[in-house]
Each structure stands twice: as C-alpha cells, then as structure tokens.
Amino acid sequence: MGRYRGPAVKISRREGVNLTETPKVARYMERHPYAPGQHGQRRRGKRSDYGIRLREKQKLRYYYNVSEKQFANIFAEAVKKEGATGAVFLQLLESRLDNVVFRLGIAHTRRQARQFVSHGHILVNGKRIDIPSYRVQPGEEIAVAGASRDNVFIKQNVEAKRRGKTLPWLEFDADNLKGKFLSLPAREDLNVPVNELQIIEYYSR
C-alpha cells in the first residue's frame, strides 16, 4: 500500500485526529466531529483488539505520510536498536528529512514538505538532498536552497512559524532560512496522537 493521497480532512475525520496539525482541518473537525460519509454519524460498534491496534498503526502512518513498506521497514529497524522500541520508532520517523522540514516551519504540512524536498528546495549541510526519507543526523544543518529563498509559500510558512515556538530538539533562524537538528527528540517532548505500544503489539502478533 502506498502513501495516502486523498483529502487530508477526510482521513483525519475517519481516524478522529487532526493528522495534518493545521488549524483549517482542526476547525472543520470541530464542525463535523464524526467520520465522513453518509453513515459517519452512526454509532460505531465495538472494535476488536486487532482492530484497535490496526487503527493506531494506520493513524501513525498517515500522520507521518509514509507508505506501508517504509513504515514496516522503519519499525523493523527500531526493533534492532537499543532502547524502548516505541520511542526509538518515533525518533526514526521524526528524523526523516520531510518531517524535519515540516517541524522547522519551512512547510505548512508534511505533504508540502515532501514536495519541497523532492523538488530540490532543501539543503542538508550545504548539499541539495531530494530524498524525503533521508535520515537527518543530530548536528546536521537544514536550509532553504538559494534559488528557493524567494518561494512565496516558503516565505509565508516561515513568517507564520515566527508566532509559534521552536521544538526543543530543533533550532531555526527565520531570517536566514536555516536550522539545525540538535538531537533526537525525547518521547515526552513528542505530542504524537497515538499509543505506540498498540503498534508494537500489532507487529508482534
């Protein structure tokens, strides 16, 4: 199964969580607090344990906008590393280049961040990287390429981000359009709307 390319608000309503982290989707979900479709307002039946674990897995996959194969491969990598599997799994997902570009505020959504990376708008340590799944290492610098610094969407995103706060594992210089991935994030700093233990149980079945 590839990446979900349908309407972001539809999948967010189905999962019951704002997977885009954007105010627009949040406002829409407040007005429509139920699943999409003509039967969306009907009361859902009780889910099985498998169904609960599956939905948590799908929710996280949609949240980070990765394919099923990528998601499973990252989980398999997390299992082999030292530390709590759930926390390591989230750290690996957070260190993807497209996610870092989104977290820095260069992109409005992870989908847009993926597009910026694929189109060559992003540099890592001064080198153009066009692979969204590139694993950013602590200490690496992420910057907007010179030819892309006047991109109207990037400028709007960065200006909007000035009003927010930078995450503790990142730093960003809005004037020079560059930032740094300082360290892997701690689990307590990640406000991710999933129970990763359910995902571990899903893959352990």
Backbone as numpy.savetxt, mean C-alpha at the origin, in Angstrom:
# Nx Ny Nz CAx CAy CAz Cx Cy Cz
-4.02 -15.05 -10.28 -4.86 -13.85 -10.28 -3.99 -12.61 -10.28
-4.25 -11.68 -11.19 -3.47 -10.46 -11.27 -3.95 -9.42 -10.28
-3.44 -8.21 -10.45 -3.86 -7.11 -9.60 -5.29 -6.70 -9.92
-6.00 -6.25 -8.90 -7.36 -5.73 -9.10 -7.27 -4.38 -9.80
-7.96 -4.23 -10.92 -7.91 -2.99 -11.68 -9.28 -2.31 -11.79
-10.24 -2.81 -11.01 -11.57 -2.22 -11.04 -11.67 -0.98 -10.16
-12.90 -0.47 -9.97 -13.09 0.73 -9.15 -12.61 0.53 -7.71
-11.80 1.47 -7.24 -11.25 1.35 -5.89 -12.33 1.41 -4.82
-13.35 2.24 -5.04 -14.40 2.38 -4.03 -15.23 1.10 -3.93
-15.37 0.39 -5.04 -16.16 -0.85 -5.04 -15.51 -1.91 -4.18
-14.21 -2.12 -4.38 -13.52 -3.15 -3.60 -13.42 -2.74 -2.13
-13.29 -1.43 -1.87 -13.24 -0.96 -0.49 -14.57 -1.22 0.23
-15.66 -0.98 -0.46 -16.98 -1.23 0.14 -17.18 -2.73 0.36
-16.71 -3.54 -0.56 -16.87 -4.98 -0.41 -16.11 -5.51 0.81
-14.91 -4.94 1.02 -14.09 -5.39 2.14 -14.41 -4.65 3.44
-15.18 -3.56 3.32 -15.57 -2.82 4.51 -14.48 -1.93 5.08
-13.44 -1.64 4.27 -12.30 -0.82 4.71 -11.88 0.09 3.56
-11.50 1.32 3.88 -10.99 2.24 2.87 -9.59 1.80 2.47
-9.47 1.00 1.45 -8.19 0.43 1.03 -7.30 1.44 0.32
-7.85 2.56 -0.09 -7.05 3.58 -0.79 -6.48 4.63 0.16
-7.06 4.73 1.36 -6.66 5.74 2.35 -6.86 7.16 1.83
-7.83 7.35 0.94 -8.11 8.67 0.40 -9.41 9.21 0.99
-9.51 10.52 1.20 -10.72 11.12 1.76 -11.95 10.92 0.88
-11.75 10.91 -0.43 -12.87 10.76 -1.36 -13.58 9.43 -1.15
-12.81 8.36 -1.08 -13.40 7.03 -0.86 -14.00 6.94 0.55
-13.34 7.55 1.52 -13.85 7.55 2.90 -15.23 8.21 2.96
-15.38 9.36 2.30 -16.67 10.06 2.30 -17.75 9.23 1.63
-17.38 8.58 0.52 -18.37 7.76 -0.20 -18.81 6.59 0.67
-17.87 5.99 1.38 -18.21 4.83 2.22 -19.06 5.24 3.41
-18.89 6.47 3.88 -19.74 6.96 4.97 -21.19 7.07 4.52
-21.38 7.45 3.25 -22.75 7.58 2.71 -23.32 6.22 2.30
-22.43 5.26 2.03 -22.88 3.94 1.59 -22.16 2.86 2.42
-22.53 2.73 3.67 -21.83 1.80 4.58 -22.27 0.35 4.42
-22.25 -0.13 3.21 -22.63 -1.51 2.93 -21.95 -1.94 1.64
-21.99 -3.23 1.37 -21.33 -3.76 0.18 -22.01 -3.27 -1.10
-21.29 -3.22 -2.23 -21.89 -2.76 -3.48 -22.86 -3.79 -4.06
-23.64 -3.37 -5.04 -24.58 -4.29 -5.70 -25.97 -4.20 -5.13
-26.93 -4.79 -5.85 -28.34 -4.68 -5.44 -28.65 -5.42 -4.14
-27.80 -6.38 -3.78 -28.02 -7.12 -2.54 -27.07 -6.69 -1.42
-26.36 -5.60 -1.64 -25.34 -5.16 -0.71 -25.84 -4.84 0.68
-27.09 -4.39 0.78 -27.61 -3.99 2.08 -28.22 -5.16 2.87
-28.29 -6.31 2.25 -28.80 -7.47 2.97 -27.79 -7.93 4.01
-28.28 -8.48 5.07 -27.41 -8.95 6.14 -26.63 -10.17 5.66
-25.33 -10.15 5.87 -24.49 -11.26 5.45 -24.59 -12.42 6.44
-24.50 -13.62 5.89 -24.49 -14.80 6.74 -23.16 -14.93 7.45
-23.11 -15.82 8.42 -21.88 -16.03 9.17 -20.83 -16.67 8.29
-19.62 -16.13 8.31 -18.54 -16.68 7.51 -17.83 -17.81 8.25
-17.31 -18.75 7.49 -16.52 -19.82 8.06 -15.16 -19.28 8.46
-14.41 -20.06 9.23 -13.05 -19.64 9.60 -12.21 -19.43 8.35
-12.37 -20.32 7.38 -11.62 -20.18 6.13 -12.01 -18.88 5.42
-13.31 -18.59 5.40 -13.79 -17.37 4.73 -13.23 -16.12 5.38
-13.13 -16.10 6.70 -12.58 -14.95 7.42 -11.11 -14.76 7.06
-10.35 -15.86 7.05 -8.93 -15.79 6.73 -8.71 -15.36 5.28
-9.54 -15.87 4.40 -9.43 -15.50 2.99 -9.67 -14.02 2.78
-10.69 -13.50 3.45 -11.01 -12.07 3.29 -9.89 -11.18 3.84
-9.26 -11.60 4.94 -8.14 -10.83 5.48 -6.97 -10.83 4.50
-6.73 -11.98 3.89 -5.65 -12.08 2.91 -5.94 -11.20 1.70
-7.17 -11.25 1.20 -7.54 -10.44 0.04 -7.51 -8.95 0.36
-7.94 -8.63 1.56 -7.96 -7.23 1.98 -6.54 -6.64 1.95
-5.58 -7.39 2.50 -4.20 -6.90 2.53 -3.60 -6.84 1.12
-3.95 -7.80 0.30 -3.44 -7.82 -1.07 -3.95 -6.62 -1.86
-5.23 -6.31 -1.70 -5.79 -5.13 -2.37 -5.19 -3.85 -1.80
-4.96 -3.86 -0.50 -4.42 -2.66 0.18 -3.08 -2.26 -0.41
-2.20 -3.25 -0.64 -0.88 -2.95 -1.19 -0.83 -3.06 -2.71
-1.95 -3.41 -3.33 -2.07 -3.46 -4.78 -1.03 -4.38 -5.43
-0.99 -5.63 -4.96 -0.07 -6.61 -5.52 -0.85 -7.80 -6.04
-0.23 -8.54 -6.95 -0.88 -9.72 -7.52 -0.85 -10.87 -6.52
-1.65 -11.89 -6.79 -1.69 -13.06 -5.92 -0.32 -13.73 -5.83
0.34 -13.86 -6.98 1.65 -14.52 -7.01 2.68 -13.73 -6.23
2.71 -12.41 -6.42 3.65 -11.57 -5.68 3.40 -11.67 -4.18
2.13 -11.63 -3.81 1.74 -11.67 -2.40 2.22 -12.96 -1.75
1.97 -14.09 -2.43 2.39 -15.40 -1.90 3.90 -15.51 -1.81
4.60 -14.97 -2.80 6.07 -15.02 -2.79 6.65 -14.20 -1.65
6.06 -13.03 -1.39 6.54 -12.18 -0.30 6.29 -12.87 1.04
5.14 -13.52 1.16 4.85 -14.23 2.41 5.85 -15.36 2.62
6.14 -16.10 1.55 7.11 -17.20 1.65 8.47 -16.68 2.07
8.84 -15.50 1.60 10.11 -14.88 1.99 10.08 -14.49 3.47
8.94 -13.96 3.92 8.81 -13.54 5.31 8.95 -14.72 6.27
8.42 -15.87 5.88 8.48 -17.07 6.72 9.93 -17.48 6.98
10.79 -17.27 6.00 12.18 -17.71 6.10 13.06 -16.74 6.91
12.57 -15.53 7.15 13.35 -14.54 7.87 13.15 -14.63 9.38
14.11 -14.11 10.12 13.99 -14.09 11.57 12.96 -13.05 12.00
12.34 -13.30 13.13 11.36 -12.36 13.65 9.94 -12.87 13.46
8.98 -12.12 13.99 7.57 -12.49 13.87 7.16 -12.43 12.41
6.63 -13.51 11.90 6.31 -13.60 10.47 5.36 -12.49 10.02
4.33 -12.20 10.82 3.37 -11.18 10.43 4.02 -9.81 10.28
4.84 -9.43 11.25 5.51 -8.12 11.21 6.50 -8.05 10.06
7.26 -9.12 9.86 8.23 -9.15 8.76 7.51 -9.06 7.42
6.39 -9.74 7.30 5.60 -9.72 6.07 5.17 -8.29 5.74
4.66 -7.58 6.74 4.23 -6.19 6.52 5.42 -5.29 6.19
6.56 -5.53 6.80 7.75 -4.73 6.50 8.19 -4.92 5.05
8.12 -6.14 4.56 8.48 -6.41 3.17 7.53 -5.71 2.21
6.25 -5.72 2.54 5.27 -5.03 1.71 5.48 -3.52 1.76
5.78 -3.00 2.94 6.00 -1.56 3.09 7.24 -1.07 2.35
8.22 -1.94 2.16 9.47 -1.51 1.54 9.45 -1.59 0.02
8.32 -1.99 -0.57 8.19 -1.92 -2.03 8.29 -0.47 -2.48
8.93 -0.23 -3.60 9.14 1.15 -4.06 7.83 1.88 -4.30
6.86 1.21 -4.91 5.60 1.92 -5.16 4.92 2.33 -3.86
5.02 1.49 -2.82 4.43 1.85 -1.54 5.18 3.00 -0.88
6.51 3.00 -0.97 7.31 4.08 -0.37 7.01 5.41 -1.06
6.87 5.39 -2.38 6.52 6.61 -3.12 5.16 7.13 -2.65
4.22 6.23 -2.40 2.92 6.63 -1.88 3.04 7.18 -0.46
3.77 6.49 0.40 3.91 6.92 1.79 4.59 8.28 1.91
5.50 8.56 1.00 6.19 9.86 1.03 5.27 11.00 0.60
4.17 10.68 -0.07 3.25 11.71 -0.52 3.49 12.15 -1.95
4.40 11.51 -2.65 4.66 11.85 -4.05 3.47 11.43 -4.91
2.82 10.35 -4.51 1.63 9.86 -5.21 0.43 9.90 -4.29
-0.75 10.06 -4.89 -1.99 10.17 -4.14 -2.49 8.80 -3.69
-2.24 7.78 -4.50 -2.64 6.40 -4.20 -1.50 5.46 -4.59
-1.59 4.22 -4.16 -0.58 3.24 -4.56 -0.67 2.94 -6.05
-1.84 3.01 -6.60 -1.98 2.81 -8.05 -1.22 3.90 -8.81
-1.39 5.12 -8.37 -0.69 6.23 -9.02 0.82 6.10 -8.80
1.22 5.66 -7.61 2.64 5.46 -7.33 3.24 4.42 -8.26
2.50 3.35 -8.49 2.97 2.31 -9.41 3.18 2.89 -10.81
2.25 3.73 -11.21 2.35 4.36 -12.54 3.55 5.30 -12.61
3.77 6.09 -11.58 4.92 7.00 -11.56 6.23 6.22 -11.68
6.33 5.12 -10.95 7.55 4.32 -11.00 7.72 3.70 -12.39
6.66 3.10 -12.90 6.73 2.43 -14.20 7.09 3.39 -15.32
6.68 4.65 -15.20 6.93 5.64 -16.24 8.27 6.36 -16.06
9.05 5.93 -15.08 10.40 6.47 -14.93 10.50 7.81 -14.23
9.51 8.15 -13.42 9.53 9.43 -12.72 10.33 9.39 -11.41
10.75 8.21 -10.98 11.35 8.05 -9.65 12.80 7.57 -9.73
13.64 8.18 -8.89 15.05 7.79 -8.77 15.29 7.18 -7.39
16.16 6.18 -7.35 16.61 5.61 -6.08 18.12 5.74 -6.05
18.61 6.52 -5.08 20.04 6.82 -5.01 20.57 7.39 -6.33
19.75 8.22 -6.97 20.16 8.89 -8.21 20.00 8.06 -9.46
19.55 6.83 -9.33 19.38 5.95 -10.49 17.89 5.73 -10.76
17.51 5.85 -12.03 16.11 5.67 -12.39 15.72 4.20 -12.21
14.67 3.97 -11.44 14.15 2.62 -11.20 12.70 2.59 -11.67
12.39 1.68 -12.59 11.03 1.61 -13.12 10.34 0.29 -12.76
10.76 -0.31 -11.66 10.18 -1.57 -11.18 9.43 -1.30 -9.87
8.10 -1.27 -9.90 7.33 -0.96 -8.69 7.63 -1.87 -7.50
7.99 -3.13 -7.76 8.25 -4.08 -6.67 9.67 -3.99 -6.13
10.47 -3.08 -6.64 11.85 -2.91 -6.16 11.84 -2.77 -4.64
12.71 -3.50 -3.96 12.78 -3.48 -2.51 13.71 -2.36 -2.04
13.14 -1.34 -1.43 13.91 -0.22 -0.92 14.61 -0.64 0.37
15.89 -0.34 0.48 16.67 -0.69 1.65 16.82 0.52 2.58
16.90 0.29 3.89 17.11 1.41 4.82 18.33 2.23 4.42
18.15 3.54 4.41 19.23 4.44 4.03 19.18 4.91 2.59
18.37 4.25 1.75 18.30 4.65 0.35 17.45 5.90 0.17
17.85 6.72 -0.80 17.17 7.98 -1.08 16.24 7.82 -2.27
15.03 8.32 -2.13 14.03 8.28 -3.19 13.75 9.71 -3.61
13.83 9.98 -4.91 13.63 11.35 -5.39 12.85 11.35 -6.69
12.24 12.48 -6.99 11.56 12.67 -8.26 12.61 13.05 -9.30
12.58 12.38 -10.46 13.55 12.65 -11.52 13.44 14.10 -11.99
14.56 14.66 -12.43 14.60 16.06 -12.82 13.54 16.45 -13.83
13.36 15.63 -14.85 12.40 15.95 -15.91 10.95 15.86 -15.42
10.74 15.24 -14.26 9.38 15.04 -13.75 9.02 16.00 -12.62
9.93 16.87 -12.27 9.71 17.76 -11.13 8.59 18.77 -11.36
8.26 19.01 -12.62 7.17 19.93 -12.95 5.85 19.21 -13.22
5.83 17.90 -12.99 4.60 17.13 -13.18 3.52 17.69 -12.25
2.41 18.11 -12.83 1.37 18.81 -12.06 0.78 17.91 -10.96
0.65 16.62 -11.24 0.07 15.71 -10.24 1.02 15.51 -9.06
2.30 15.38 -9.36 3.27 15.22 -8.29 3.31 16.47 -7.42
3.30 17.63 -8.05 3.33 18.88 -7.29 2.10 19.03 -6.41
0.94 18.67 -6.93 -0.29 18.74 -6.14 -0.25 17.78 -4.96
0.24 16.57 -5.20 0.31 15.57 -4.13 1.25 16.01 -3.01
2.41 16.52 -3.39 3.40 16.94 -2.40 2.89 18.13 -1.60
2.21 19.05 -2.27 1.67 20.21 -1.57 0.61 19.79 -0.56
-0.22 18.82 -0.94 -1.24 18.31 -0.02 -0.60 17.59 1.16
0.50 16.90 0.90 1.18 16.14 1.95 1.81 17.06 2.99
2.12 18.29 2.62 2.73 19.24 3.58 1.86 19.41 4.81
0.55 19.23 4.63 -0.38 19.43 5.74 -0.47 18.20 6.65
0.14 17.10 6.22 0.13 15.89 7.03 1.45 15.71 7.75
1.59 14.57 8.41 2.84 14.31 9.12 3.59 13.16 8.45
4.91 13.23 8.51 5.74 12.19 7.92 5.82 11.00 8.87
5.78 9.81 8.32 5.85 8.60 9.12 7.24 8.46 9.73
7.34 7.84 10.91 8.62 7.81 11.64 9.76 7.07 10.93
9.46 6.19 9.99 10.53 5.47 9.30 10.92 6.14 7.97
10.34 7.32 7.73 10.63 8.05 6.49 10.98 9.50 6.80
11.72 10.13 5.89 11.87 11.58 5.93 11.70 12.10 4.51
11.18 13.33 4.40 10.91 13.86 3.07 11.15 15.36 3.03
11.87 15.79 2.00 12.13 17.20 1.75 11.22 17.63 0.61
10.11 18.29 0.96 9.11 18.65 -0.05 9.65 19.68 -1.04
10.55 20.53 -0.60 11.08 21.57 -1.50 11.96 20.96 -2.59
12.71 19.93 -2.23 13.62 19.30 -3.19 13.09 17.98 -3.75
11.86 17.63 -3.35 11.20 16.43 -3.85 12.06 15.17 -3.70
12.59 15.00 -2.52 13.36 13.79 -2.25 13.18 13.39 -0.79
13.31 12.10 -0.55 13.16 11.59 0.80 14.07 10.42 1.04
13.96 9.84 2.22 14.83 8.72 2.57 14.03 7.68 3.35
14.33 6.43 3.05 13.75 5.30 3.78 14.69 5.01 4.94
14.35 5.51 6.11 15.26 5.47 7.24 15.45 4.08 7.83
14.36 3.34 7.95 14.43 2.02 8.57 13.16 1.24 8.25
13.18 -0.04 8.54 11.97 -0.83 8.41 10.99 -0.40 9.50
9.73 -0.25 9.18 8.77 0.22 10.18 8.48 -0.82 11.26
8.26 -0.34 12.47 7.86 -1.22 13.56 6.37 -1.53 13.40
5.95 -2.70 13.83 4.54 -3.10 13.66 3.60 -2.10 14.31
3.98 -1.58 15.48 3.08 -0.65 16.18 2.92 0.68 15.45
3.82 0.97 14.51 3.71 2.21 13.75 2.86 2.06 12.50
2.50 0.83 12.16 1.74 0.56 10.95 0.25 0.47 11.26
-0.50 1.40 10.72 -1.95 1.40 10.91 -2.60 0.68 9.72
-2.32 -0.62 9.62 -2.82 -1.43 8.52 -4.09 -2.14 8.96
-5.18 -2.01 8.20 -6.49 -2.51 8.66 -6.70 -4.00 8.48
-5.76 -4.81 8.95 -5.90 -6.26 8.83 -5.37 -6.94 10.10
-5.76 -8.19 10.25 -5.20 -9.05 11.29 -4.27 -10.02 10.59
-2.98 -9.73 10.61 -2.03 -10.56 9.86 -1.95 -11.99 10.37
-2.37 -12.22 11.62 -2.36 -13.58 12.14 -3.34 -14.47 11.38
-4.44 -13.88 10.93 -5.41 -14.64 10.12 -4.78 -15.03 8.78
-3.92 -14.19 8.26 -3.26 -14.47 6.98 -2.25 -15.59 7.15
-1.53 -15.56 8.27 -0.58 -16.64 8.57 -1.33 -17.97 8.66
-2.49 -17.97 9.32 -3.28 -19.19 9.44 -3.81 -19.63 8.08
-4.13 -18.66 7.22 -4.60 -19.00 5.87 -3.54 -19.78 5.11
-2.30 -19.31 5.15 -1.24 -19.97 4.41 -0.74 -21.23 5.12
-1.11 -21.40 6.38 -0.65 -22.57 7.14 -1.64 -23.73 7.06
-2.74 -23.52 6.37 -3.80 -24.55 6.36 -3.35 -25.81 5.62
